Amino acid sequence: RNICRKKYNARVIMDRMSGRTRGFGFIGFSTDEAAIQAMSSTNGKELHGRNIIVSVANDRPPAFGAPDLNK
């Protein structure tokens, strides 16, 4: 789909054991402005009978003992 008429990519996070969604995903937009517009127009809206929360994702800290690839 083309949310807010901007290019994006999307990824839904799946549970490895059950194969079902974990209830969240990530969407990357081509511009910050497109992301802000999409967040403001969709956060708190109903989707398939449930209210959705749309926010900016934060980088996950590296696991203990793993190299920090964000540096």
All heavy atoms as TSV, in Angstrom:
chain	resi	resn	atom	element	x	y	z
A	1	ARG	N	N	0.832	-1.190	0.000
A	1	ARG	CA	C	0.000	0.000	0.000
A	1	ARG	C	C	0.860	1.231	0.000
A	1	ARG	O	O	2.032	1.198	0.287
A	1	ARG	CB	C	-0.896	-0.003	1.229
A	1	ARG	CG	C	-2.049	-0.945	1.056
A	1	ARG	CD	C	-2.976	-1.025	2.222
A	1	ARG	NE	N	-3.044	0.156	3.035
A	1	ARG	CZ	C	-3.958	0.346	3.936
A	1	ARG	NH1	N	-4.875	-0.560	4.123
A	1	ARG	NH2	N	-3.976	1.413	4.673
A	2	ASN	N	N	0.247	2.340	-0.303
A	2	ASN	CA	C	0.969	3.597	-0.380
A	2	ASN	C	C	0.356	4.580	0.615
A	2	ASN	O	O	-0.519	5.351	0.271
A	2	ASN	CB	C	0.911	4.136	-1.807
A	2	ASN	CG	C	2.105	4.989	-2.142
A	2	ASN	OD1	O	2.910	5.292	-1.278
A	2	ASN	ND2	N	2.206	5.375	-3.382
A	3	ILE	N	N	0.797	4.535	1.853
A	3	ILE	CA	C	0.285	5.411	2.906
A	3	ILE	C	C	0.779	6.827	2.648
A	3	ILE	O	O	1.953	7.052	2.421
A	3	ILE	CB	C	0.750	4.932	4.291
A	3	ILE	CG1	C	0.189	3.548	4.577
A	3	ILE	CG2	C	0.335	5.910	5.372
A	3	ILE	CD1	C	0.718	2.917	5.826
A	4	CYS	N	N	-0.134	7.767	2.703
A	4	CYS	CA	C	0.196	9.185	2.508
A	4	CYS	C	C	0.905	9.422	1.182
A	4	CYS	O	O	1.653	10.370	1.040
A	4	CYS	CB	C	1.036	9.712	3.669
A	4	CYS	SG	S	0.227	9.549	5.262
A	5	ARG	N	N	0.722	8.535	0.216
A	5	ARG	CA	C	1.263	8.671	-1.132
A	5	ARG	C	C	2.795	8.819	-1.152
A	5	ARG	O	O	3.367	9.507	-1.965
A	5	ARG	CB	C	0.604	9.828	-1.856
A	5	ARG	CG	C	-0.860	9.577	-2.118
A	5	ARG	CD	C	-1.525	10.792	-2.712
A	5	ARG	NE	N	-2.879	10.615	-3.112
A	5	ARG	CZ	C	-3.910	10.314	-2.339
A	5	ARG	NH1	N	-3.720	10.095	-1.076
A	5	ARG	NH2	N	-5.125	10.197	-2.805
A	6	LYS	N	N	3.464	8.180	-0.207
A	6	LYS	CA	C	4.930	8.193	-0.150
A	6	LYS	C	C	5.437	6.761	-0.197
A	6	LYS	O	O	4.779	5.842	0.250
A	6	LYS	CB	C	5.428	8.856	1.141
A	6	LYS	CG	C	4.930	10.264	1.348
A	6	LYS	CD	C	5.578	11.225	0.396
A	6	LYS	CE	C	5.067	12.634	0.664
A	6	LYS	NZ	N	5.516	13.574	-0.292
A	7	LYS	N	N	6.643	6.565	-0.702
A	7	LYS	CA	C	7.236	5.234	-0.743
A	7	LYS	C	C	7.645	4.807	0.669
A	7	LYS	O	O	8.103	5.620	1.460
A	7	LYS	CB	C	8.454	5.224	-1.645
A	7	LYS	CG	C	8.116	5.418	-3.102
A	7	LYS	CD	C	9.370	5.337	-3.931
A	7	LYS	CE	C	9.031	5.556	-5.391
A	7	LYS	NZ	N	10.219	5.499	-6.223
A	8	TYR	N	N	7.477	3.510	0.940
A	8	TYR	CA	C	7.875	2.971	2.229
A	8	TYR	C	C	8.178	1.485	2.092
A	8	TYR	O	O	7.882	0.869	1.090
A	8	TYR	CB	C	6.785	3.192	3.283
A	8	TYR	CG	C	5.566	2.331	3.078
A	8	TYR	CD1	C	5.439	1.119	3.738
A	8	TYR	CD2	C	4.544	2.713	2.222
A	8	TYR	CE1	C	4.342	0.311	3.543
A	8	TYR	CE2	C	3.439	1.913	2.023
A	8	TYR	CZ	C	3.342	0.720	2.693
A	8	TYR	OH	O	2.256	-0.077	2.501
A	9	ASN	N	N	8.783	0.925	3.139
A	9	ASN	CA	C	8.926	-0.523	3.232
A	9	ASN	C	C	8.386	-0.933	4.593
A	9	ASN	O	O	8.399	-0.154	5.526
A	9	ASN	CB	C	10.377	-0.979	3.025
A	9	ASN	CG	C	11.317	-0.375	4.027
A	9	ASN	OD1	O	11.025	-0.339	5.218
A	9	ASN	ND2	N	12.459	0.108	3.573
A	10	ALA	N	N	7.863	-2.153	4.685
A	10	ALA	CA	C	7.229	-2.602	5.927
A	10	ALA	C	C	7.679	-4.017	6.265
A	10	ALA	O	O	7.970	-4.809	5.376
A	10	ALA	CB	C	5.714	-2.556	5.785
A	11	ARG	N	N	7.726	-4.283	7.564
A	11	ARG	CA	C	8.099	-5.614	8.046
A	11	ARG	C	C	7.260	-5.930	9.280
A	11	ARG	O	O	7.248	-5.175	10.249
A	11	ARG	CB	C	9.577	-5.637	8.408
A	11	ARG	CG	C	10.076	-6.982	8.845
A	11	ARG	CD	C	11.571	-6.976	9.018
A	11	ARG	NE	N	11.960	-5.918	9.945
A	11	ARG	CZ	C	12.932	-6.023	10.825
A	11	ARG	NH1	N	13.653	-7.113	10.880
A	11	ARG	NH2	N	13.222	-5.032	11.627
A	12	VAL	N	N	6.536	-7.034	9.244
A	12	VAL	CA	C	5.748	-7.505	10.380
A	12	VAL	C	C	6.581	-8.542	11.117
A	12	VAL	O	O	7.138	-9.455	10.498
A	12	VAL	CB	C	4.407	-8.114	9.912
A	12	VAL	CG1	C	3.637	-8.700	11.085
A	12	VAL	CG2	C	3.584	-7.067	9.172
A	13	ILE	N	N	6.664	-8.423	12.429
A	13	ILE	CA	C	7.477	-9.325	13.231
A	13	ILE	C	C	6.649	-10.568	13.580
A	13	ILE	O	O	5.535	-10.465	14.084
A	13	ILE	CB	C	7.969	-8.628	14.519
A	13	ILE	CG1	C	8.684	-7.319	14.170
A	13	ILE	CG2	C	8.857	-9.557	15.339
A	13	ILE	CD1	C	9.833	-7.461	13.181
A	14	MET	N	N	7.234	-11.738	13.283
A	14	MET	CA	C	6.541	-13.014	13.474
A	14	MET	C	C	7.164	-13.795	14.634
A	14	MET	O	O	8.363	-13.701	14.876
A	14	MET	CB	C	6.641	-13.857	12.203
A	14	MET	CG	C	6.183	-13.161	10.937
A	14	MET	SD	S	4.444	-12.747	10.928
A	14	MET	CE	C	3.754	-14.344	10.616
A	15	ASP	N	N	6.353	-14.573	15.324
A	15	ASP	CA	C	6.816	-15.457	16.376
A	15	ASP	C	C	7.419	-16.703	15.720
A	15	ASP	O	O	6.783	-17.318	14.861
A	15	ASP	CB	C	5.653	-15.854	17.282
A	15	ASP	CG	C	6.107	-16.716	18.430
A	15	ASP	OD1	O	6.139	-17.955	18.242
A	15	ASP	OD2	O	6.444	-16.169	19.492
A	16	ARG	N	N	8.618	-17.074	16.110
A	16	ARG	CA	C	9.303	-18.209	15.487
A	16	ARG	C	C	8.606	-19.537	15.763
A	16	ARG	O	O	8.591	-20.425	14.910
A	16	ARG	CB	C	10.742	-18.304	15.995
A	16	ARG	CG	C	11.612	-17.203	15.517
A	16	ARG	CD	C	13.026	-17.389	16.034
A	16	ARG	NE	N	13.801	-16.186	15.780
A	16	ARG	CZ	C	14.810	-15.788	16.515
A	16	ARG	NH1	N	15.184	-16.491	17.562
A	16	ARG	NH2	N	15.457	-14.684	16.215
A	17	MET	N	N	8.058	-19.669	16.943
A	17	MET	CA	C	7.453	-20.947	17.326
A	17	MET	C	C	6.074	-21.138	16.709
A	17	MET	O	O	5.785	-22.187	16.157
A	17	MET	CB	C	7.356	-21.049	18.855
A	17	MET	CG	C	8.708	-21.005	19.543
A	17	MET	SD	S	9.791	-22.369	19.087
A	17	MET	CE	C	9.021	-23.685	19.966
A	18	SER	N	N	5.215	-20.135	16.814
A	18	SER	CA	C	3.829	-20.292	16.362
A	18	SER	C	C	3.629	-19.885	14.904
A	18	SER	O	O	2.658	-20.298	14.281
A	18	SER	CB	C	2.889	-19.464	17.240
A	18	SER	OG	O	3.083	-18.079	17.003
A	19	GLY	N	N	4.523	-19.040	14.392
A	19	GLY	CA	C	4.357	-18.537	13.033
A	19	GLY	C	C	3.348	-17.410	12.923
A	19	GLY	O	O	3.077	-16.924	11.832
A	20	ARG	N	N	2.803	-16.983	14.046
A	20	ARG	CA	C	1.826	-15.884	14.063
A	20	ARG	C	C	2.548	-14.562	14.323
A	20	ARG	O	O	3.677	-14.543	14.807
A	20	ARG	CB	C	0.789	-16.122	15.157
A	20	ARG	CG	C	-0.022	-17.392	14.910
A	20	ARG	CD	C	-1.009	-17.621	15.990
A	20	ARG	NE	N	-1.957	-16.512	15.978
A	20	ARG	CZ	C	-3.082	-16.492	16.641
A	20	ARG	NH1	N	-3.414	-17.521	17.387
A	20	ARG	NH2	N	-3.883	-15.453	16.587
A	21	THR	N	N	1.865	-13.464	14.012
A	21	THR	CA	C	2.481	-12.158	14.253
A	21	THR	C	C	2.622	-11.922	15.745
A	21	THR	O	O	1.840	-12.442	16.550
A	21	THR	CB	C	1.657	-11.008	13.646
A	21	THR	OG1	O	0.439	-10.868	14.362
A	21	THR	CG2	C	1.388	-11.247	12.178
A	22	ARG	N	N	3.618	-11.123	16.097
A	22	ARG	CA	C	3.823	-10.765	17.505
A	22	ARG	C	C	3.070	-9.493	17.862
A	22	ARG	O	O	3.151	-9.020	18.976
A	22	ARG	CB	C	5.310	-10.598	17.784
A	22	ARG	CG	C	6.031	-11.940	17.673
A	22	ARG	CD	C	7.435	-11.913	18.138
A	22	ARG	NE	N	7.534	-11.421	19.505
A	22	ARG	CZ	C	8.659	-10.963	20.036
A	22	ARG	NH1	N	9.757	-10.957	19.323
A	22	ARG	NH2	N	8.680	-10.522	21.266
A	23	GLY	N	N	2.345	-8.927	16.903
A	23	GLY	CA	C	1.503	-7.772	17.191
A	23	GLY	C	C	2.161	-6.432	16.924
A	23	GLY	O	O	1.629	-5.399	17.292
A	24	PHE	N	N	3.324	-6.452	16.275
A	24	PHE	CA	C	3.958	-5.184	15.929
A	24	PHE	C	C	4.798	-5.362	14.676
A	24	PHE	O	O	5.039	-6.471	14.211
A	24	PHE	CB	C	4.810	-4.634	17.081
A	24	PHE	CG	C	6.023	-5.461	17.409
A	24	PHE	CD1	C	7.263	-5.108	16.878
A	24	PHE	CD2	C	5.944	-6.549	18.247
A	24	PHE	CE1	C	8.395	-5.853	17.175
A	24	PHE	CE2	C	7.065	-7.296	18.563
A	24	PHE	CZ	C	8.287	-6.944	18.023
A	25	GLY	N	N	5.218	-4.252	14.136
A	25	GLY	CA	C	6.047	-4.270	12.942
A	25	GLY	C	C	6.768	-2.948	12.787
A	25	GLY	O	O	6.676	-2.075	13.655
A	26	PHE	N	N	7.479	-2.808	11.700
A	26	PHE	CA	C	8.256	-1.606	11.430
A	26	PHE	C	C	7.959	-1.119	10.018
A	26	PHE	O	O	7.839	-1.930	9.104
A	26	PHE	CB	C	9.751	-1.890	11.567
A	26	PHE	CG	C	10.133	-2.326	12.945
A	26	PHE	CD1	C	10.216	-3.670	13.267
A	26	PHE	CD2	C	10.396	-1.390	13.928
A	26	PHE	CE1	C	10.559	-4.087	14.537
A	26	PHE	CE2	C	10.739	-1.793	15.211
A	26	PHE	CZ	C	10.820	-3.139	15.513
A	27	ILE	N	N	7.865	0.187	9.875
A	27	ILE	CA	C	7.672	0.795	8.562
A	27	ILE	C	C	8.748	1.848	8.379
A	27	ILE	O	O	8.954	2.690	9.246
A	27	ILE	CB	C	6.282	1.448	8.425
A	27	ILE	CG1	C	5.196	0.399	8.641
A	27	ILE	CG2	C	6.134	2.105	7.060
A	27	ILE	CD1	C	3.799	0.944	8.621
A	28	GLY	N	N	9.455	1.791	7.270
A	28	GLY	CA	C	10.471	2.782	6.933
A	28	GLY	C	C	9.960	3.663	5.807
A	28	GLY	O	O	9.416	3.163	4.819
A	29	PHE	N	N	10.093	4.955	5.950
A	29	PHE	CA	C	9.626	5.911	4.949
A	29	PHE	C	C	10.795	6.561	4.237
A	29	PHE	O	O	11.903	6.627	4.761
A	29	PHE	CB	C	8.751	6.988	5.613
A	29	PHE	CG	C	7.433	6.463	6.076
A	29	PHE	CD1	C	7.288	5.923	7.332
A	29	PHE	CD2	C	6.338	6.492	5.236
A	29	PHE	CE1	C	6.075	5.417	7.755
A	29	PHE	CE2	C	5.110	5.995	5.648
A	29	PHE	CZ	C	4.988	5.457	6.913
A	30	SER	N	N	10.532	7.094	3.058
A	30	SER	CA	C	11.594	7.708	2.261
A	30	SER	C	C	12.022	9.065	2.817
A	30	SER	O	O	13.137	9.496	2.571
A	30	SER	CB	C	11.159	7.837	0.802
A	30	SER	OG	O	9.965	8.585	0.708
A	31	THR	N	N	11.140	9.726	3.565
A	31	THR	CA	C	11.496	11.021	4.158
A	31	THR	C	C	10.969	11.098	5.587
A	31	THR	O	O	9.996	10.427	5.939
A	31	THR	CB	C	10.899	12.201	3.365
A	31	THR	OG1	O	9.473	12.164	3.473
A	31	THR	CG2	C	11.335	12.182	1.905
A	32	ASP	N	N	11.589	11.938	6.408
A	32	ASP	CA	C	11.106	12.169	7.768
A	32	ASP	C	C	9.712	12.779	7.744
A	32	ASP	O	O	8.867	12.449	8.574
A	32	ASP	CB	C	12.053	13.100	8.527
A	32	ASP	CG	C	13.368	12.428	8.884
A	32	ASP	OD1	O	13.455	11.178	8.816
A	32	ASP	OD2	O	14.315	13.161	9.230
A	33	GLU	N	N	9.468	13.653	6.782
A	33	GLU	CA	C	8.163	14.310	6.685
A	33	GLU	C	C	7.056	13.285	6.423
A	33	GLU	O	O	5.970	13.367	6.997
A	33	GLU	CB	C	8.160	15.373	5.583
A	33	GLU	CG	C	9.054	16.569	5.863
A	33	GLU	CD	C	10.536	16.313	5.587
A	33	GLU	OE1	O	10.864	15.341	4.847
A	33	GLU	OE2	O	11.363	17.045	6.139
A	34	ALA	N	N	7.322	12.308	5.563
A	34	ALA	CA	C	6.333	11.266	5.275
A	34	ALA	C	C	6.054	10.436	6.523
A	34	ALA	O	O	4.908	10.085	6.801
A	34	ALA	CB	C	6.816	10.377	4.139
A	35	ALA	N	N	7.097	10.128	7.284
A	35	ALA	CA	C	6.931	9.359	8.517
A	35	ALA	C	C	6.100	10.128	9.529
A	35	ALA	O	O	5.188	9.576	10.144
A	35	ALA	CB	C	8.294	8.997	9.099
A	36	ILE	N	N	6.393	11.401	9.707
A	36	ILE	CA	C	5.654	12.234	10.656
A	36	ILE	C	C	4.190	12.325	10.256
A	36	ILE	O	O	3.289	12.203	11.089
A	36	ILE	CB	C	6.300	13.630	10.772
A	36	ILE	CG1	C	7.661	13.492	11.459
A	36	ILE	CG2	C	5.392	14.593	11.520
A	36	ILE	CD1	C	8.532	14.728	11.356
A	37	GLN	N	N	3.936	12.522	8.968
A	37	GLN	CA	C	2.564	12.615	8.480
A	37	GLN	C	C	1.821	11.299	8.711
A	37	GLN	O	O	0.672	11.293	9.158
A	37	GLN	CB	C	2.541	12.989	7.005
A	37	GLN	CG	C	1.140	13.130	6.451
A	37	GLN	CD	C	1.132	13.451	4.968
A	37	GLN	OE1	O	2.171	13.395	4.311
A	37	GLN	NE2	N	-0.022	13.779	4.449
A	38	ALA	N	N	2.459	10.181	8.413
A	38	ALA	CA	C	1.825	8.875	8.605
A	38	ALA	C	C	1.542	8.623	10.087
A	38	ALA	O	O	0.466	8.130	10.441
A	38	ALA	CB	C	2.703	7.776	8.036
A	39	MET	N	N	2.500	8.967	10.955
A	39	MET	CA	C	2.296	8.764	12.387
A	39	MET	C	C	1.137	9.605	12.901
A	39	MET	O	O	0.277	9.104	13.622
A	39	MET	CB	C	3.567	9.093	13.173
A	39	MET	CG	C	4.600	8.023	13.101
A	39	MET	SD	S	5.982	8.269	14.233
A	39	MET	CE	C	6.641	9.818	13.669
A	40	SER	N	N	1.105	10.860	12.526
A	40	SER	CA	C	0.057	11.740	13.042
A	40	SER	C	C	-1.324	11.382	12.501
A	40	SER	O	O	-2.324	11.584	13.171
A	40	SER	CB	C	0.387	13.206	12.749
A	40	SER	OG	O	0.389	13.443	11.361
A	41	SER	N	N	-1.377	10.800	11.308
A	41	SER	CA	C	-2.685	10.474	10.734
A	41	SER	C	C	-3.177	9.075	11.104
A	41	SER	O	O	-4.349	8.776	10.898
A	41	SER	CB	C	-2.648	10.626	9.211
A	41	SER	OG	O	-1.794	9.674	8.631
A	42	THR	N	N	-2.316	8.222	11.669
A	42	THR	CA	C	-2.739	6.858	11.981
A	42	THR	C	C	-2.676	6.492	13.457
A	42	THR	O	O	-3.363	5.567	13.881
A	42	THR	CB	C	-1.903	5.824	11.201
A	42	THR	OG1	O	-0.523	6.015	11.502
A	42	THR	CG2	C	-2.129	5.942	9.705
A	43	ASN	N	N	-1.891	7.182	14.262
A	43	ASN	CA	C	-1.752	6.837	15.677
A	43	ASN	C	C	-3.103	6.952	16.380
A	43	ASN	O	O	-3.794	7.953	16.277
A	43	ASN	CB	C	-0.724	7.736	16.358
A	43	ASN	CG	C	-0.435	7.275	17.763
A	43	ASN	OD1	O	-0.398	6.087	18.044
A	43	ASN	ND2	N	-0.235	8.224	18.663
A	44	GLY	N	N	-3.464	5.894	17.088
A	44	GLY	CA	C	-4.713	5.879	17.839
A	44	GLY	C	C	-5.939	5.513	17.014
A	44	GLY	O	O	-7.035	5.392	17.554
A	45	LYS	N	N	-5.785	5.300	15.737
A	45	LYS	CA	C	-6.911	4.941	14.869
A	45	LYS	C	C	-7.240	3.463	15.030
A	45	LYS	O	O	-6.428	2.666	15.475
A	45	LYS	CB	C	-6.592	5.222	13.396
A	45	LYS	CG	C	-6.238	6.645	13.094
A	45	LYS	CD	C	-7.440	7.535	13.238
A	45	LYS	CE	C	-7.027	8.937	12.794
A	45	LYS	NZ	N	-7.857	9.968	13.178
A	46	GLU	N	N	-8.457	3.097	14.641
A	46	GLU	CA	C	-8.887	1.708	14.705
A	46	GLU	C	C	-8.474	0.971	13.434
A	46	GLU	O	O	-8.615	1.482	12.327
A	46	GLU	CB	C	-10.395	1.633	14.874
A	46	GLU	CG	C	-10.892	0.233	15.116
A	46	GLU	CD	C	-12.378	0.185	15.366
A	46	GLU	OE1	O	-12.868	0.962	16.203
A	46	GLU	OE2	O	-13.042	-0.636	14.713
A	47	LEU	N	N	-7.962	-0.231	13.614
A	47	LEU	CA	C	-7.579	-1.092	12.496
A	47	LEU	C	C	-8.043	-2.497	12.834
A	47	LEU	O	O	-7.594	-3.082	13.827
A	47	LEU	CB	C	-6.069	-1.056	12.272
A	47	LEU	CG	C	-5.538	-1.945	11.155
A	47	LEU	CD1	C	-6.045	-1.458	9.798
A	47	LEU	CD2	C	-4.020	-1.959	11.162
A	48	HIS	N	N	-8.959	-3.028	12.061
A	48	HIS	CA	C	-9.512	-4.364	12.287
A	48	HIS	C	C	-10.031	-4.521	13.718
A	48	HIS	O	O	-9.800	-5.540	14.372
A	48	HIS	CB	C	-8.487	-5.454	11.970
A	48	HIS	CG	C	-7.959	-5.393	10.586
A	48	HIS	ND1	N	-8.726	-5.719	9.487
A	48	HIS	CD2	C	-6.757	-5.020	10.102
A	48	HIS	CE1	C	-8.010	-5.567	8.397
A	48	HIS	NE2	N	-6.806	-5.128	8.743
A	49	GLY	N	N	-10.717	-3.492	14.209
A	49	GLY	CA	C	-11.337	-3.554	15.531
A	49	GLY	C	C	-10.425	-3.257	16.698
A	49	GLY	O	O	-10.841	-3.368	17.851
A	50	ARG	N	N	-9.179	-2.862	16.435
A	50	ARG	CA	C	-8.235	-2.559	17.515
A	50	ARG	C	C	-7.611	-1.192	17.285
A	50	ARG	O	O	-7.324	-0.822	16.150
A	50	ARG	CB	C	-7.128	-3.605	17.569
A	50	ARG	CG	C	-7.659	-5.008	17.778
A	50	ARG	CD	C	-6.561	-5.999	17.726
A	50	ARG	NE	N	-5.927	-6.053	19.048
A	50	ARG	CZ	C	-4.999	-6.921	19.376
A	50	ARG	NH1	N	-4.568	-7.795	18.491
A	50	ARG	NH2	N	-4.478	-6.928	20.570
A	51	ASN	N	N	-7.404	-0.455	18.360
A	51	ASN	CA	C	-6.693	0.824	18.245
A	51	ASN	C	C	-5.209	0.543	18.105
A	51	ASN	O	O	-4.652	-0.282	18.833
A	51	ASN	CB	C	-6.941	1.701	19.466
A	51	ASN	CG	C	-8.341	2.261	19.479
A	51	ASN	OD1	O	-9.016	2.270	18.455
A	51	ASN	ND2	N	-8.788	2.701	20.627
A	52	ILE	N	N	-4.566	1.228	17.157
A	52	ILE	CA	C	-3.143	1.006	16.939
A	52	ILE	C	C	-2.331	2.148	17.531
A	52	ILE	O	O	-2.795	3.279	17.636
A	52	ILE	CB	C	-2.810	0.815	15.441
A	52	ILE	CG1	C	-3.170	2.054	14.627
A	52	ILE	CG2	C	-3.512	-0.409	14.902
A	52	ILE	CD1	C	-2.671	1.988	13.190
A	53	ILE	N	N	-1.113	1.833	17.916
A	53	ILE	CA	C	-0.159	2.820	18.420
A	53	ILE	C	C	0.951	2.919	17.388
A	53	ILE	O	O	1.544	1.910	17.008
A	53	ILE	CB	C	0.417	2.399	19.781
A	53	ILE	CG1	C	-0.711	2.294	20.814
A	53	ILE	CG2	C	1.503	3.371	20.230
A	53	ILE	CD1	C	-0.269	1.670	22.123
A	54	VAL	N	N	1.221	4.124	16.941
A	54	VAL	CA	C	2.260	4.358	15.939
A	54	VAL	C	C	3.277	5.320	16.551
A	54	VAL	O	O	2.922	6.408	16.987
A	54	VAL	CB	C	1.668	4.963	14.648
A	54	VAL	CG1	C	2.746	5.142	13.599
A	54	VAL	CG2	C	0.536	4.096	14.118
A	55	SER	N	N	4.545	4.889	16.610
A	55	SER	CA	C	5.582	5.728	17.211
A	55	SER	C	C	6.913	5.449	16.520
A	55	SER	O	O	7.042	4.517	15.744
A	55	SER	CB	C	5.696	5.448	18.706
A	55	SER	OG	O	6.046	4.104	18.934
A	56	VAL	N	N	7.899	6.255	16.853
A	56	VAL	CA	C	9.245	6.089	16.307
A	56	VAL	C	C	9.941	4.965	17.058
A	56	VAL	O	O	9.888	4.895	18.288
A	56	VAL	CB	C	10.055	7.403	16.449
A	56	VAL	CG1	C	11.488	7.206	16.011
A	56	VAL	CG2	C	9.401	8.514	15.665
A	57	ALA	N	N	10.563	4.055	16.319
A	57	ALA	CA	C	11.297	2.949	16.945
A	57	ALA	C	C	12.662	3.436	17.405
A	57	ALA	O	O	13.294	4.266	16.759
A	57	ALA	CB	C	11.468	1.812	15.946
A	58	ASN	N	N	13.108	2.901	18.514
A	58	ASN	CA	C	14.440	3.201	19.033
A	58	ASN	C	C	15.355	2.028	18.729
A	58	ASN	O	O	14.917	0.882	18.672
A	58	ASN	CB	C	14.390	3.428	20.545
A	58	ASN	CG	C	13.568	4.644	20.893
A	58	ASN	OD1	O	13.694	5.682	20.271
A	58	ASN	ND2	N	12.688	4.508	21.874
A	59	ASP	N	N	16.648	2.310	18.558
A	59	ASP	CA	C	17.620	1.244	18.360
A	59	ASP	C	C	17.669	0.372	19.600
A	59	ASP	O	O	17.626	0.864	20.723
A	59	ASP	CB	C	19.020	1.806	18.087
A	59	ASP	CG	C	19.132	2.434	16.719
A	59	ASP	OD1	O	18.380	2.025	15.813
A	59	ASP	OD2	O	19.984	3.320	16.548
A	60	ARG	N	N	17.755	-0.928	19.388
A	60	ARG	CA	C	17.862	-1.867	20.495
A	60	ARG	C	C	19.315	-1.883	20.961
A	60	ARG	O	O	20.231	-1.940	20.145
A	60	ARG	CB	C	17.469	-3.255	20.027
A	60	ARG	CG	C	17.522	-4.272	21.143
A	60	ARG	CD	C	17.420	-5.672	20.654
A	60	ARG	NE	N	16.126	-5.983	20.109
A	60	ARG	CZ	C	15.712	-7.207	19.883
A	60	ARG	NH1	N	16.501	-8.225	20.138
A	60	ARG	NH2	N	14.530	-7.430	19.377
A	61	PRO	N	N	19.544	-1.853	22.274
A	61	PRO	CA	C	20.931	-1.953	22.747
A	61	PRO	C	C	21.483	-3.330	22.406
A	61	PRO	O	O	20.735	-4.306	22.343
A	61	PRO	CB	C	20.813	-1.748	24.261
A	61	PRO	CG	C	19.396	-2.001	24.592
A	61	PRO	CD	C	18.590	-1.735	23.354
A	62	PRO	N	N	22.802	-3.430	22.189
A	62	PRO	CA	C	23.380	-4.734	21.846
A	62	PRO	C	C	23.227	-5.725	23.000
A	62	PRO	O	O	23.212	-5.342	24.163
A	62	PRO	CB	C	24.848	-4.417	21.572
A	62	PRO	CG	C	25.101	-3.110	22.231
A	62	PRO	CD	C	23.792	-2.377	22.269
A	63	ALA	N	N	23.112	-6.996	22.653
A	63	ALA	CA	C	23.021	-8.047	23.665
A	63	ALA	C	C	24.347	-8.117	24.426
A	63	ALA	O	O	25.405	-7.752	23.898
A	63	ALA	CB	C	22.712	-9.382	23.003
A	64	PHE	N	N	24.297	-8.612	25.650
A	64	PHE	CA	C	25.495	-8.712	26.455
A	64	PHE	C	C	26.556	-9.525	25.727
A	64	PHE	O	O	26.316	-10.632	25.266
A	64	PHE	CB	C	25.166	-9.385	27.800
A	64	PHE	CG	C	26.348	-9.517	28.695
A	64	PHE	CD1	C	26.837	-8.410	29.384
A	64	PHE	CD2	C	26.990	-10.723	28.850
A	64	PHE	CE1	C	27.931	-8.519	30.209
A	64	PHE	CE2	C	28.101	-10.849	29.668
A	64	PHE	CZ	C	28.568	-9.735	30.345
A	65	GLY	N	N	27.735	-8.948	25.569
A	65	GLY	CA	C	28.850	-9.619	24.929
A	65	GLY	C	C	28.893	-9.469	23.419
A	65	GLY	O	O	29.876	-9.831	22.783
A	66	ALA	N	N	27.826	-8.930	22.820
A	66	ALA	CA	C	27.784	-8.760	21.353
A	66	ALA	C	C	28.438	-7.430	20.979
A	66	ALA	O	O	28.377	-6.469	21.734
A	66	ALA	CB	C	26.344	-8.782	20.859
A	67	PRO	N	N	29.063	-7.372	19.808
A	67	PRO	CA	C	29.664	-6.092	19.389
A	67	PRO	C	C	28.571	-5.072	19.085
A	67	PRO	O	O	27.484	-5.427	18.631
A	67	PRO	CB	C	30.428	-6.466	18.119
A	67	PRO	CG	C	29.775	-7.709	17.619
A	67	PRO	CD	C	29.261	-8.416	18.836
A	68	ASP	N	N	28.835	-3.805	19.364
A	68	ASP	CA	C	27.887	-2.727	19.084
A	68	ASP	C	C	28.055	-2.331	17.627
A	68	ASP	O	O	29.015	-1.662	17.254
A	68	ASP	CB	C	28.135	-1.537	20.015
A	68	ASP	CG	C	27.078	-0.460	19.870
A	68	ASP	OD1	O	26.212	-0.592	18.973
A	68	ASP	OD2	O	27.115	0.506	20.641
A	69	LEU	N	N	27.112	-2.720	16.775
A	69	LEU	CA	C	27.189	-2.433	15.342
A	69	LEU	C	C	26.681	-1.038	14.996
A	69	LEU	O	O	26.745	-0.622	13.855
A	69	LEU	CB	C	26.393	-3.481	14.562
A	69	LEU	CG	C	26.852	-4.927	14.781
A	69	LEU	CD1	C	25.941	-5.886	14.040
A	69	LEU	CD2	C	28.289	-5.106	14.356
A	70	ASN	N	N	26.156	-0.295	15.998
A	70	ASN	CA	C	25.635	1.052	15.757
A	70	ASN	C	C	26.711	2.118	15.845
A	70	ASN	O	O	26.453	3.280	15.654
A	70	ASN	CB	C	24.511	1.379	16.744
A	70	ASN	CG	C	23.300	0.512	16.524
A	70	ASN	OD1	O	22.954	0.227	15.393
A	70	ASN	ND2	N	22.690	0.059	17.598
A	71	LYS	N	N	27.942	1.738	16.156
A	71	LYS	CA	C	29.030	2.735	16.286
A	71	LYS	C	C	29.704	2.959	14.967
A	71	LYS	O	O	29.757	2.183	14.106
A	71	LYS	CB	C	30.046	2.275	17.317
A	71	LYS	CG	C	29.507	2.377	18.714
A	71	LYS	CD	C	30.592	2.054	19.694
A	71	LYS	CE	C	30.051	2.201	21.110
A	71	LYS	NZ	N	31.037	1.928	22.102
